[in-house]
Amino acid sequence: MRLTVSLFGSLRDRFGKGASVQMEVGPGIRLREALRKFEGEQGALGADVAVALNGSLTRADPELADGDEILLLPPVSGG
Amino acid sequence: MVILTAEPLDVNALISSVRGPDCGAVVCFLGCVRRDKEGSSEVTALEYEAQPRMAQEAMERIAGQSGSGTVRLSIAHRTGRLEAGEISAVIVAASPHRAEAFEACRSALEQLKESVPIWKKMHFSSGESRWAEGKPLA
């Protein structure tokens, strides 16, 4: 199944990618495993990167579904 | 009122959205692009990027947590490229008395800086650019 990993701010420059990366993963994969796979392919994320699934911040490890969007959110600097 | 937009912010409209005959105090904070110096170079512009849906929801949460319940808050933030001096963010708090309005405005600003997925890239007069250091999303 296919996941979208969306990158924001400095992460986009760091990984030299566009706004998102597509990932092919096996069925039943969980969020943390998908993140490890991303890091293995693209490079390590810092501990200061927040993770959201389909628009909601999460620290859990849910099973993912085809079409899910993982959002990688570096430290924020609004204002 | 909560606004995330690439258009210039209408400060008067934001003030009007919270003021009323029950409020003796209206506090308005304007965040502006500062021409910071760094060595021989200086910041000429900031480029703001947001995750629109999450940023809007986070700003709505902040506006909804307006302390004592007698405070009304409006929050607005711009996206896109802003030149030095332009207004990037507006927070307006109205309450019957000034202490609550000042406190609500300051508190909302601090929350905005740490819980809203917005990022800014600094553009320098040297032609270089880099993302501002931020706070891990709370």
Backbone of each chain as ProteinMPNN parsed JSONL, in Angstrom:
{"seq_chain_A": "MRLTVSLFGSLRDRFGKGASVQMEVGPGIRLREALRKFEGEQGALGADVAVALNGSLTRADPELADGDEILLLPPVSGG", "coords_chain_A": {"N_chain_A": [[0.846, -1.192, 0.0], [0.267, 2.37, -0.281], [1.816, 5.213, 1.119], [1.807, 8.675, 2.015], [4.341, 10.901, 2.788], [4.564, 13.905, 4.236], [6.481, 16.831, 4.114], [7.801, 19.59, 5.932], [8.912, 23.016, 6.284], [12.247, 23.256, 7.356], [12.794, 20.582, 6.912], [12.155, 19.905, 4.34], [14.092, 21.137, 2.795], [16.277, 19.857, 3.883], [16.038, 17.178, 3.19], [16.037, 17.492, 0.555], [13.802, 17.325, -1.065], [10.519, 17.506, -2.604], [7.352, 18.757, -1.476], [6.303, 16.442, -0.532], [6.764, 12.896, -0.055], [6.39, 9.771, -1.554], [5.691, 6.547, -0.255], [6.081, 3.085, -0.538], [4.674, 0.469, 1.199], [4.29, -2.527, 3.169], [1.197, -4.309, 3.916], [-0.466, -3.722, 7.046], [1.49, -2.355, 8.375], [2.864, -0.401, 11.014], [2.847, 2.943, 12.412], [5.335, 3.766, 13.61], [7.128, 1.943, 12.571], [6.943, 2.564, 9.887], [8.042, 5.091, 9.993], [10.647, 4.467, 10.718], [11.418, 3.141, 8.437], [11.275, 5.229, 6.59], [13.313, 6.842, 7.626], [15.469, 5.15, 7.244], [15.623, 5.171, 4.49], [15.798, 7.844, 3.783], [17.17, 9.368, 5.677], [18.072, 10.335, 9.051], [15.578, 11.521, 11.309], [15.312, 14.261, 13.557], [14.993, 14.25, 17.181], [13.387, 16.309, 17.755], [11.409, 16.535, 15.937], [8.03, 16.63, 15.29], [5.277, 14.37, 14.871], [2.524, 13.838, 12.799], [-0.545, 12.23, 11.996], [-2.566, 12.026, 9.303], [-3.327, 14.683, 9.751], [-3.53, 14.988, 12.509], [-1.726, 15.421, 15.479], [0.332, 12.902, 16.893], [1.534, 10.563, 19.321], [1.307, 7.986, 19.416], [1.199, 4.599, 18.118], [-0.247, 3.687, 15.722], [-1.809, 1.263, 13.498], [-1.354, 1.539, 10.025], [-3.162, 2.706, 7.13], [-3.878, 2.204, 3.635], [-3.11, 5.025, 1.707], [-2.82, 6.781, 3.798], [-1.584, 9.78, 5.357], [1.45, 10.822, 6.539], [2.699, 13.358, 8.515], [5.527, 15.293, 8.873], [6.81, 17.385, 11.187], [8.876, 19.928, 11.786], [10.577, 21.854, 14.438], [8.631, 24.705, 15.341], [8.111, 28.093, 14.186], [6.435, 30.328, 14.186], [4.856, 33.609, 14.279]], "CA_chain_A": [[0.0, 0.0, 0.0], [1.043, 3.592, -0.486], [1.694, 6.286, 2.109], [2.413, 9.961, 1.671], [5.045, 11.559, 3.887], [4.626, 15.332, 3.91], [7.618, 17.497, 4.768], [7.58, 21.023, 6.105], [10.006, 23.851, 6.755], [13.641, 22.862, 7.099], [12.904, 19.172, 6.504], [12.081, 19.808, 2.883], [15.427, 21.469, 2.285], [17.243, 18.887, 4.37], [15.959, 15.939, 2.423], [16.137, 17.833, -0.858], [12.61, 16.778, -1.727], [9.384, 18.409, -2.712], [6.541, 18.857, -0.269], [5.931, 15.123, -0.027], [7.447, 11.71, -0.572], [5.523, 8.585, -1.553], [6.345, 5.336, 0.244], [5.371, 1.815, -0.692], [4.888, -0.347, 2.399], [3.453, -3.717, 3.23], [-0.006, -4.144, 4.72], [-0.354, -3.934, 8.486], [2.613, -1.624, 8.954], [2.5, 0.616, 12.017], [3.427, 4.263, 12.172], [6.754, 3.863, 13.995], [7.9, 1.155, 11.612], [6.986, 3.362, 8.659], [9.004, 6.18, 10.207], [12.0, 3.881, 10.65], [11.671, 2.878, 7.016], [11.56, 6.537, 5.994], [14.651, 7.276, 8.076], [16.441, 4.282, 6.588], [15.743, 5.516, 3.065], [16.009, 9.274, 3.529], [18.04, 9.995, 6.674], [17.471, 10.383, 10.385], [14.815, 12.671, 11.772], [15.716, 14.612, 14.912], [14.003, 14.003, 18.23], [12.517, 17.489, 17.873], [10.411, 16.528, 14.857], [6.725, 16.102, 15.696], [4.65, 13.525, 13.852], [1.056, 13.851, 12.746], [-1.133, 11.263, 11.068], [-3.794, 12.56, 8.7], [-3.67, 15.999, 10.288], [-3.594, 15.026, 13.974], [-0.489, 15.049, 16.159], [0.209, 11.642, 17.621], [2.723, 9.876, 19.831], [0.917, 6.574, 19.449], [1.779, 3.767, 17.057], [-1.39, 2.993, 15.111], [-1.637, 0.583, 12.217], [-1.639, 2.487, 8.948], [-4.012, 2.245, 6.032], [-3.496, 2.709, 2.316], [-3.506, 6.413, 1.487], [-2.566, 7.625, 4.967], [-0.569, 10.822, 5.238], [2.285, 11.106, 7.719], [3.237, 14.713, 8.415], [6.722, 15.492, 9.689], [6.717, 18.804, 11.53], [10.047, 20.369, 12.559], [10.247, 22.918, 15.401], [7.835, 25.754, 14.702], [8.672, 29.438, 14.378], [5.468, 31.347, 13.797], [4.834, 34.859, 15.031]], "C_chain_A": [[0.885, 1.247, 0.0], [0.74, 4.618, 0.6], [2.29, 7.558, 1.525], [3.082, 10.516, 2.914], [5.217, 13.021, 3.492], [5.679, 16.022, 4.768], [7.369, 18.999, 4.838], [8.872, 21.715, 6.543], [11.362, 23.284, 6.372], [13.764, 21.429, 6.602], [12.902, 19.025, 4.994], [13.449, 20.115, 2.264], [16.417, 20.373, 2.65], [17.234, 17.603, 3.538], [15.986, 16.2, 0.915], [14.97, 17.341, -1.681], [11.585, 17.884, -1.957], [8.609, 18.385, -1.412], [6.172, 17.484, 0.286], [6.704, 14.026, -0.739], [6.448, 10.552, -0.514], [6.329, 7.379, -1.07], [5.464, 4.129, -0.017], [5.696, 0.947, 0.52], [3.953, -1.548, 2.356], [2.224, -3.473, 4.092], [0.269, -4.387, 6.197], [0.775, -3.16, 9.145], [2.094, -0.586, 9.959], [3.317, 1.881, 11.777], [4.931, 4.292, 12.458], [7.653, 3.07, 13.038], [8.02, 1.917, 10.287], [7.99, 4.511, 8.803], [10.439, 5.653, 10.142], [12.385, 3.602, 9.196], [12.023, 4.178, 6.291], [12.981, 6.979, 6.346], [15.74, 6.437, 7.411], [16.682, 4.686, 5.137], [16.216, 6.951, 2.866], [17.006, 9.919, 4.488], [17.283, 10.195, 7.973], [16.685, 11.677, 10.614], [15.318, 13.0, 13.177], [14.608, 14.282, 15.901], [13.03, 15.17, 18.353], [11.481, 17.575, 16.752], [9.117, 15.892, 15.368], [6.104, 15.344, 14.522], [3.135, 13.658, 13.941], [0.611, 12.808, 11.737], [-2.468, 11.817, 10.597], [-4.272, 13.84, 9.399], [-3.775, 16.09, 11.793], [-2.265, 14.588, 14.567], [-0.69, 13.739, 16.909], [1.559, 11.186, 18.148], [2.444, 8.38, 19.918], [1.529, 5.843, 18.253], [0.679, 2.984, 16.353], [-0.989, 2.247, 13.84], [-2.079, 1.544, 11.118], [-2.507, 1.839, 7.869], [-3.513, 2.849, 4.725], [-3.992, 4.152, 2.171], [-3.268, 7.33, 2.672], [-1.471, 8.651, 4.672], [0.144, 10.999, 6.578], [2.883, 12.497, 7.516], [4.408, 14.847, 9.377], [6.911, 16.982, 9.908], [7.932, 19.203, 12.365], [9.646, 21.453, 13.56], [9.641, 24.133, 14.7], [8.381, 27.139, 15.055], [7.717, 30.522, 13.899], [5.584, 32.598, 14.655], [5.562, 35.959, 14.3]], "O_chain_A": [[2.089, 1.176, 0.249], [-0.414, 4.86, 0.953], [3.161, 7.516, 0.657], [2.463, 10.595, 3.975], [5.926, 13.338, 2.536], [5.753, 15.82, 5.98], [6.803, 19.595, 3.921], [9.784, 21.095, 7.088], [11.596, 22.889, 5.23], [14.742, 21.093, 5.934], [13.555, 18.142, 4.437], [13.894, 19.441, 1.336], [17.279, 20.003, 1.853], [18.279, 17.03, 3.23], [15.962, 15.271, 0.108], [15.124, 16.982, -2.849], [11.773, 19.032, -1.555], [9.151, 18.031, -0.364], [5.773, 17.37, 1.445], [7.215, 14.197, -1.846], [5.743, 10.388, 0.482], [7.494, 7.212, -1.429], [4.262, 4.147, 0.247], [6.866, 0.72, 0.828], [2.972, -1.578, 1.613], [2.202, -2.547, 4.902], [1.145, -5.177, 6.548], [0.996, -3.294, 10.349], [1.037, 0.016, 9.771], [4.314, 1.889, 11.055], [5.71, 4.785, 11.643], [8.778, 3.47, 12.739], [9.074, 1.91, 9.651], [8.694, 4.856, 7.854], [11.327, 6.3, 9.587], [13.529, 3.803, 8.79], [12.951, 4.22, 5.483], [13.743, 7.425, 5.488], [16.802, 6.951, 7.059], [17.793, 4.563, 4.621], [16.938, 7.252, 1.915], [17.627, 10.924, 4.14], [16.052, 10.223, 8.01], [17.076, 12.758, 10.175], [15.711, 12.095, 13.914], [13.455, 14.067, 15.528], [11.976, 15.044, 18.977], [10.764, 18.569, 16.635], [9.118, 14.748, 15.823], [6.367, 15.634, 13.356], [2.551, 13.597, 15.023], [1.3, 12.539, 10.753], [-3.379, 12.046, 11.393], [-5.469, 14.041, 9.605], [-4.079, 17.16, 12.321], [-1.735, 13.533, 14.219], [-1.75, 13.499, 17.487], [2.593, 11.393, 17.512], [3.257, 7.613, 20.434], [2.288, 6.426, 17.479], [0.673, 1.753, 16.384], [0.019, 2.554, 13.203], [-3.061, 2.271, 11.272], [-2.57, 0.618, 7.727], [-2.82, 3.866, 4.715], [-5.146, 4.456, 2.474], [-3.49, 8.537, 2.57], [-0.572, 8.424, 3.863], [-0.476, 11.284, 7.602], [3.492, 12.78, 6.485], [4.283, 14.545, 10.564], [7.139, 17.745, 8.969], [8.008, 18.849, 13.541], [8.509, 21.923, 13.54], [10.076, 24.532, 13.62], [9.027, 27.325, 16.086], [8.13, 31.506, 13.287], [6.326, 32.628, 15.637], [5.64, 37.083, 14.795]]}, "seq_chain_B": "MVILTAEPLDVNALISSVRGPDCGAVVCFLGCVRRDKEGSSEVTALEYEAQPRMAQEAMERIAGQSGSGTVRLSIAHRTGRLEAGEISAVIVAASPHRAEAFEACRSALEQLKESVPIWKKMHFSSGESRWAEGKPLA", "coords_chain_B": {"N_chain_B": [[-12.487, 35.368, 15.913], [-10.507, 33.746, 13.584], [-7.787, 33.686, 11.51], [-5.923, 32.549, 8.778], [-3.858, 33.489, 6.319], [-2.699, 34.449, 3.048], [-2.96, 37.003, 2.402], [-2.653, 40.59, 3.098], [-3.038, 41.547, 6.553], [-6.003, 42.676, 8.112], [-6.086, 44.852, 10.439], [-7.918, 46.538, 11.74], [-10.356, 45.26, 11.266], [-9.995, 42.963, 12.739], [-9.798, 43.979, 15.328], [-12.36, 45.068, 15.55], [-13.768, 42.719, 15.608], [-13.677, 41.743, 18.17], [-14.195, 43.76, 20.021], [-16.549, 45.525, 22.117], [-19.481, 46.773, 23.87], [-19.305, 45.691, 26.391], [-16.68, 45.506, 26.993], [-13.99, 47.043, 28.467], [-11.392, 47.139, 27.827], [-9.112, 46.716, 25.207], [-6.58, 44.9, 23.878], [-4.003, 44.899, 21.579], [-1.756, 43.05, 19.745], [0.855, 43.293, 17.448], [2.75, 41.355, 15.382], [5.717, 41.865, 13.694], [7.806, 41.883, 10.783], [11.166, 41.839, 11.415], [14.1, 43.69, 10.777], [16.622, 42.117, 11.212], [20.097, 42.124, 12.052], [22.937, 40.339, 10.916], [26.064, 39.808, 11.198], [27.537, 41.272, 8.412], [25.319, 41.212, 6.983], [21.731, 41.503, 6.576], [18.353, 40.784, 7.604], [16.019, 40.751, 5.096], [13.554, 39.857, 4.381], [10.9, 37.659, 5.433], [9.764, 34.381, 4.981], [6.84, 32.757, 5.294], [5.533, 29.597, 6.074], [2.86, 27.307, 6.379], [1.154, 24.454, 7.818], [-1.802, 24.23, 6.641], [-4.405, 23.276, 7.567], [-3.914, 22.141, 10.113], [-2.709, 24.314, 11.365], [-4.746, 26.223, 11.362], [-6.618, 24.913, 13.0], [-5.142, 24.75, 15.398], [-4.83, 27.437, 16.032], [-7.473, 28.119, 16.416], [-8.022, 26.611, 18.691], [-6.43, 27.983, 20.544], [-7.645, 30.49, 20.523], [-10.057, 29.781, 21.577], [-9.506, 29.174, 24.163], [-9.762, 31.264, 26.156], [-9.024, 32.138, 28.792], [-10.623, 33.523, 31.516], [-13.144, 33.488, 30.505], [-14.418, 35.811, 30.118], [-12.986, 37.048, 28.276], [-12.438, 37.949, 24.915], [-10.951, 36.712, 21.991], [-9.11, 37.303, 19.029], [-7.233, 35.939, 16.388], [-4.713, 36.169, 13.954], [-2.695, 35.148, 11.212], [-0.156, 35.519, 8.815], [0.841, 34.01, 5.692], [3.408, 33.149, 3.312], [5.683, 35.376, 1.529], [7.053, 38.032, 3.308], [8.048, 41.38, 3.555], [10.575, 43.252, 5.385], [9.215, 44.973, 8.125], [6.564, 44.519, 7.519], [3.368, 43.259, 8.686], [3.115, 40.259, 10.365], [1.65, 38.754, 12.152], [-1.307, 38.987, 14.135], [-2.759, 39.556, 17.241], [-5.605, 39.984, 19.092], [-7.124, 40.957, 22.043], [-9.975, 41.276, 24.025], [-11.549, 42.501, 26.926], [-13.45, 42.999, 29.974], [-11.778, 44.357, 31.773], [-8.387, 45.662, 31.924], [-6.246, 44.011, 32.826], [-6.847, 41.277, 32.39], [-7.062, 41.289, 29.63], [-4.474, 42.021, 28.726], [-3.054, 39.815, 29.752], [-4.286, 37.636, 28.448], [-3.664, 38.181, 25.806], [-0.848, 38.07, 25.772], [-0.488, 35.4, 26.615], [-1.745, 34.013, 24.529], [-0.044, 34.659, 22.432], [2.355, 33.417, 23.211], [1.53, 30.753, 23.111], [0.916, 30.589, 20.414], [3.45, 30.657, 19.308], [4.501, 28.222, 20.004], [2.757, 26.127, 19.501], [1.566, 26.09, 17.029], [1.633, 24.936, 13.751], [3.617, 26.548, 11.981], [6.177, 27.89, 9.985], [9.185, 29.779, 9.466], [11.236, 31.209, 6.986], [14.28, 32.845, 6.767], [15.321, 35.513, 4.798], [18.236, 36.942, 3.567], [20.151, 40.001, 3.035], [22.435, 39.366, 1.738], [21.711, 37.51, -0.05], [21.53, 34.972, 0.808], [19.64, 32.388, 2.506], [17.813, 30.973, 5.247], [16.126, 28.597, 7.355], [14.383, 29.629, 10.255], [15.356, 28.932, 13.618], [13.331, 26.977, 15.734], [10.687, 26.099, 18.041], [10.148, 22.889, 19.412], [7.195, 21.286, 18.389], [4.491, 21.564, 20.524]], "CA_chain_B": [[-12.097, 35.3, 14.51], [-9.184, 33.149, 13.381], [-7.493, 33.833, 10.08], [-4.604, 32.204, 8.247], [-4.048, 33.988, 4.967], [-1.546, 35.012, 2.336], [-3.272, 38.418, 2.138], [-2.354, 41.491, 4.222], [-3.995, 41.422, 7.659], [-6.829, 43.859, 8.361], [-6.032, 45.013, 11.895], [-9.162, 47.14, 12.229], [-11.418, 44.241, 11.246], [-9.743, 42.053, 13.863], [-10.191, 44.703, 16.549], [-13.831, 45.157, 15.567], [-14.359, 41.396, 15.844], [-13.699, 41.406, 19.603], [-14.588, 44.841, 20.916], [-17.983, 45.67, 22.325], [-19.796, 47.636, 25.013], [-18.964, 45.024, 27.664], [-15.219, 45.457, 27.141], [-13.319, 48.31, 28.704], [-9.994, 47.05, 27.41], [-8.763, 45.949, 24.014], [-5.13, 44.861, 23.704], [-3.687, 44.426, 20.229], [-0.343, 42.783, 19.48], [1.225, 43.113, 16.044], [4.077, 40.798, 15.123], [6.196, 42.473, 12.453], [9.086, 41.361, 10.283], [12.239, 42.692, 11.931], [15.306, 43.689, 9.94], [17.732, 41.69, 12.065], [21.434, 42.116, 11.451], [23.758, 39.161, 11.201], [27.317, 40.166, 10.545], [27.374, 42.396, 7.489], [24.072, 40.989, 6.256], [20.543, 41.737, 7.385], [17.132, 40.136, 7.126], [15.216, 41.628, 4.24], [12.186, 39.322, 4.283], [10.628, 36.35, 6.017], [8.812, 33.604, 4.183], [6.102, 31.903, 6.236], [4.851, 28.416, 5.539], [2.03, 26.666, 7.408], [0.317, 23.316, 7.468], [-2.982, 25.09, 6.795], [-5.505, 22.739, 8.387], [-3.482, 22.008, 11.505], [-2.458, 25.658, 11.906], [-6.055, 26.838, 11.63], [-7.199, 24.255, 14.175], [-4.374, 25.127, 16.587], [-5.162, 28.836, 16.352], [-8.843, 28.12, 16.959], [-7.927, 26.128, 20.077], [-5.893, 29.068, 21.369], [-8.673, 31.538, 20.636], [-11.146, 29.256, 22.389], [-9.075, 29.043, 25.564], [-9.494, 32.663, 26.498], [-8.946, 32.432, 30.217], [-11.73, 33.586, 32.46], [-14.449, 33.416, 29.852], [-14.883, 37.17, 29.81], [-12.061, 37.569, 27.269], [-12.634, 37.536, 23.52], [-9.668, 36.733, 21.291], [-8.996, 37.021, 17.602], [-5.846, 35.651, 16.019], [-4.493, 36.071, 12.508], [-1.294, 34.956, 10.828], [0.046, 35.509, 7.36], [1.77, 33.075, 5.07], [4.059, 33.713, 2.129], [6.862, 36.224, 1.728], [6.772, 39.363, 3.872], [9.237, 42.223, 3.631], [10.812, 43.852, 6.695], [8.231, 45.988, 8.483], [5.187, 44.045, 7.316], [2.734, 42.587, 9.829], [3.013, 38.809, 10.14], [0.658, 38.153, 13.047], [-2.097, 39.912, 14.952], [-3.574, 38.971, 18.307], [-6.412, 41.022, 19.738], [-7.878, 40.453, 23.19], [-10.88, 42.265, 24.626], [-12.149, 42.045, 28.184], [-13.986, 44.141, 30.734], [-10.69, 45.092, 32.431], [-7.145, 45.554, 31.155], [-5.316, 42.958, 33.245], [-7.175, 40.023, 31.685], [-6.797, 41.448, 28.194], [-3.015, 41.914, 28.539], [-2.632, 38.444, 30.025], [-4.79, 36.748, 27.39], [-2.924, 38.484, 24.577], [0.501, 37.506, 25.932], [-0.589, 33.947, 26.662], [-2.062, 33.528, 23.176], [1.166, 34.801, 21.616], [3.297, 32.348, 23.576], [0.997, 29.495, 22.566], [1.06, 30.648, 18.955], [4.84, 30.401, 18.955], [4.945, 26.86, 20.276], [1.8, 25.055, 19.223], [0.943, 26.236, 15.712], [2.603, 24.523, 12.731], [4.021, 27.597, 11.046], [7.646, 27.985, 9.921], [9.616, 30.944, 8.683], [12.565, 31.19, 6.385], [14.836, 34.194, 6.755], [16.059, 35.874, 3.587], [19.222, 37.96, 3.922], [20.579, 40.917, 1.969], [23.529, 38.711, 1.009], [21.133, 36.552, -0.991], [21.369, 33.676, 1.467], [18.399, 32.203, 3.262], [17.795, 29.768, 6.085], [14.957, 28.461, 8.219], [14.597, 30.069, 11.631], [15.252, 27.891, 14.629], [12.024, 27.099, 16.354], [10.416, 25.302, 19.244], [9.458, 21.633, 19.071], [5.742, 21.436, 18.453], [3.974, 21.045, 21.802]], "C_chain_B": [[-10.676, 34.739, 14.425], [-8.912, 33.126, 11.886], [-6.061, 33.398, 9.793], [-4.671, 32.534, 6.764], [-2.75, 34.482, 4.354], [-1.762, 36.504, 2.08], [-2.872, 39.284, 3.33], [-3.451, 41.435, 5.282], [-4.7, 42.753, 7.903], [-6.967, 44.036, 9.879], [-7.354, 45.57, 12.432], [-10.309, 46.131, 12.266], [-11.252, 43.28, 12.418], [-10.121, 42.712, 15.18], [-11.719, 44.753, 16.658], [-14.471, 43.815, 15.922], [-14.43, 41.048, 17.328], [-14.243, 42.524, 20.487], [-16.112, 44.944, 21.014], [-18.233, 46.457, 23.592], [-19.513, 47.004, 26.377], [-17.471, 45.05, 27.954], [-14.624, 46.845, 27.317], [-11.888, 48.312, 28.234], [-9.872, 46.205, 26.153], [-7.25, 46.052, 23.844], [-4.843, 44.23, 22.353], [-2.179, 44.253, 20.087], [-0.141, 42.612, 17.983], [2.624, 42.516, 15.994], [4.521, 41.294, 13.761], [7.546, 41.883, 12.061], [10.19, 42.342, 10.656], [13.485, 42.56, 11.056], [16.516, 43.378, 10.825], [19.05, 41.764, 11.317], [22.153, 40.84, 11.847], [25.067, 39.373, 10.457], [27.089, 41.371, 9.651], [26.072, 42.282, 6.701], [22.889, 41.297, 7.165], [19.34, 41.045, 6.758], [16.322, 41.132, 6.304], [13.764, 41.155, 4.159], [12.104, 38.005, 5.041], [9.581, 35.669, 5.145], [8.136, 32.598, 5.11], [5.401, 30.778, 5.49], [4.035, 27.805, 6.676], [1.52, 25.334, 6.888], [-1.094, 23.853, 7.695], [-4.049, 24.547, 7.755], [-5.101, 22.667, 9.86], [-3.232, 23.382, 12.14], [-3.775, 26.346, 12.255], [-6.676, 26.237, 12.892], [-6.474, 24.659, 15.457], [-4.697, 26.563, 17.0], [-6.582, 28.932, 16.925], [-8.864, 27.619, 18.4], [-7.443, 27.244, 20.998], [-6.967, 30.132, 21.595], [-9.82, 31.086, 21.542], [-10.806, 29.132, 23.862], [-8.779, 30.425, 26.129], [-9.713, 32.926, 27.983], [-10.264, 32.414, 30.938], [-13.099, 33.426, 31.808], [-15.031, 34.783, 29.57], [-14.004, 37.805, 28.743], [-12.475, 37.069, 25.888], [-11.306, 37.721, 22.775], [-9.863, 36.552, 19.79], [-7.52, 36.881, 17.263], [-5.757, 35.552, 14.499], [-3.009, 35.914, 12.236], [-1.206, 34.92, 9.312], [0.962, 34.383, 6.935], [2.367, 33.755, 3.842], [5.196, 34.642, 2.509], [6.46, 37.611, 2.199], [8.08, 40.139, 3.988], [9.37, 42.802, 5.034], [9.812, 44.98, 6.937], [6.794, 45.535, 8.318], [4.677, 43.286, 8.544], [2.541, 41.105, 9.505], [1.921, 38.173, 10.988], [-0.052, 39.239, 13.844], [-2.849, 39.103, 16.005], [-4.308, 40.109, 18.994], [-7.223, 40.376, 20.856], [-8.721, 41.574, 23.77], [-11.47, 41.676, 25.891], [-12.667, 43.259, 28.95], [-12.875, 44.997, 31.328], [-9.352, 44.765, 31.789], [-6.269, 44.368, 31.54], [-5.58, 41.654, 32.491], [-6.845, 40.128, 30.198], [-5.301, 41.351, 27.904], [-2.569, 40.459, 28.697], [-3.058, 37.494, 28.905], [-4.008, 36.952, 26.102], [-1.53, 37.868, 24.647], [0.463, 35.976, 25.9], [-0.859, 33.365, 25.269], [-0.832, 33.61, 22.284], [2.162, 33.684, 21.926], [2.827, 31.006, 23.026], [1.149, 29.442, 21.054], [2.467, 30.234, 18.539], [5.265, 28.955, 19.201], [3.96, 25.761, 19.889], [1.113, 25.168, 17.86], [1.974, 25.89, 14.637], [2.794, 25.57, 11.629], [5.547, 27.705, 11.133], [8.02, 29.225, 9.124], [11.052, 30.778, 8.21], [13.049, 32.628, 6.299], [15.615, 34.403, 5.456], [16.958, 37.062, 3.918], [19.61, 38.807, 2.71], [21.726, 40.322, 1.151], [23.012, 37.764, -0.068], [20.945, 35.171, -0.384], [20.015, 33.598, 2.16], [18.539, 30.969, 4.141], [16.563, 29.784, 6.981], [15.294, 28.911, 9.633], [14.537, 28.871, 12.564], [13.926, 28.07, 15.344], [11.924, 26.297, 17.634], [9.729, 24.012, 18.807], [7.95, 21.791, 19.315], [5.192, 20.782, 19.72], [2.625, 20.396, 21.575]], "O_chain_B": [[-9.767, 35.206, 15.111], [-9.708, 32.61, 11.102], [-5.118, 33.816, 10.464], [-5.451, 31.93, 6.029], [-1.824, 34.881, 5.06], [-0.861, 37.191, 1.599], [-2.76, 38.783, 4.449], [-4.632, 41.295, 4.964], [-4.075, 43.814, 7.899], [-7.845, 43.449, 10.51], [-7.846, 45.116, 13.465], [-11.13, 46.145, 13.182], [-12.233, 42.838, 13.015], [-10.703, 42.068, 16.053], [-12.287, 44.51, 17.723], [-15.575, 43.77, 16.466], [-15.174, 40.143, 17.708], [-14.707, 42.258, 21.595], [-16.848, 44.514, 20.126], [-17.292, 46.777, 24.318], [-19.484, 47.696, 27.395], [-17.042, 44.66, 29.04], [-14.737, 47.705, 26.443], [-11.23, 49.353, 28.233], [-10.452, 45.124, 26.051], [-6.704, 47.144, 23.688], [-5.368, 43.167, 22.023], [-1.417, 45.199, 20.286], [-0.878, 41.874, 17.328], [3.575, 43.107, 16.507], [3.788, 41.164, 12.78], [8.319, 41.443, 12.911], [10.161, 43.511, 10.272], [13.867, 41.462, 10.652], [17.319, 44.256, 11.141], [19.119, 41.504, 10.115], [21.998, 40.332, 12.957], [25.163, 39.146, 9.251], [26.516, 42.373, 10.079], [25.758, 43.131, 5.866], [23.035, 41.345, 8.386], [19.31, 40.762, 5.56], [15.989, 42.22, 6.774], [12.858, 41.948, 3.902], [13.11, 37.329, 5.257], [8.649, 36.298, 4.645], [8.785, 31.699, 5.643], [4.777, 30.972, 4.447], [4.486, 27.793, 7.821], [1.459, 25.106, 5.68], [-1.54, 23.924, 8.84], [-4.529, 25.259, 8.636], [-5.854, 23.081, 10.741], [-3.514, 23.581, 13.321], [-3.901, 26.971, 13.308], [-7.195, 26.959, 13.744], [-7.111, 24.885, 16.486], [-4.821, 26.859, 18.189], [-6.843, 29.739, 17.817], [-9.618, 28.125, 19.231], [-7.974, 27.432, 22.092], [-7.167, 30.607, 22.713], [-10.471, 31.905, 22.19], [-11.692, 29.004, 24.707], [-7.651, 30.705, 26.535], [-10.476, 33.81, 28.374], [-10.95, 31.392, 30.965], [-14.1, 33.248, 32.501], [-16.029, 34.903, 28.859], [-14.229, 38.947, 28.343], [-12.821, 35.9, 25.721], [-10.635, 38.744, 22.912], [-10.681, 35.746, 19.349], [-6.673, 37.609, 17.783], [-6.602, 34.938, 13.847], [-2.172, 36.477, 12.942], [-2.067, 34.366, 8.629], [1.756, 33.872, 7.725], [1.89, 34.798, 3.396], [5.618, 34.689, 3.664], [5.636, 38.28, 1.576], [9.089, 39.614, 4.461], [8.398, 42.842, 5.787], [9.59, 45.829, 6.073], [5.892, 46.116, 8.922], [5.457, 42.748, 9.33], [1.9, 40.743, 8.518], [1.332, 37.168, 10.592], [0.53, 40.271, 14.179], [-3.489, 38.098, 15.697], [-3.693, 41.084, 19.425], [-7.916, 39.38, 20.645], [-8.236, 42.686, 23.98], [-11.844, 40.504, 25.93], [-12.358, 44.401, 28.61], [-12.999, 46.22, 31.387], [-9.198, 43.708, 31.177], [-5.616, 43.778, 30.68], [-4.648, 41.008, 32.012], [-6.398, 39.158, 29.586], [-4.895, 40.683, 26.953], [-1.806, 39.94, 27.882], [-2.276, 36.649, 28.469], [-3.725, 35.99, 25.387], [-1.082, 37.223, 23.699], [1.283, 35.34, 25.238], [-0.272, 32.354, 24.884], [-0.603, 32.721, 21.464], [2.739, 33.083, 21.02], [3.632, 30.216, 22.533], [1.466, 28.399, 20.482], [2.649, 29.542, 17.537], [6.279, 28.509, 18.664], [4.302, 24.58, 19.947], [0.178, 24.42, 17.573], [3.059, 26.47, 14.604], [2.23, 25.49, 10.538], [6.128, 27.622, 12.215], [7.288, 29.664, 8.237], [11.93, 30.288, 8.92], [12.336, 33.513, 5.826], [16.449, 33.583, 5.071], [16.504, 38.06, 4.478], [19.435, 38.416, 1.556], [21.958, 40.726, 0.012], [23.78, 37.275, -0.897], [20.293, 34.306, -0.969], [19.341, 34.607, 2.367], [19.285, 30.042, 3.823], [16.032, 30.842, 7.317], [16.37, 28.605, 10.147], [13.78, 27.926, 12.344], [13.459, 29.193, 15.534], [12.921, 25.878, 18.222], [8.846, 24.025, 17.95], [7.517, 22.358, 20.318], [5.403, 19.592, 19.956], [2.014, 19.894, 22.519]]}, "name": "protein", "num_of_chains": 2, "seq": "MRLTVSLFGSLRDRFGKGASVQMEVGPGIRLREALRKFEGEQGALGADVAVALNGSLTRADPELADGDEILLLPPVSGGMVILTAEPLDVNALISSVRGPDCGAVVCFLGCVRRDKEGSSEVTALEYEAQPRMAQEAMERIAGQSGSGTVRLSIAHRTGRLEAGEISAVIVAASPHRAEAFEACRSALEQLKESVPIWKKMHFSSGESRWAEGKPLA"}
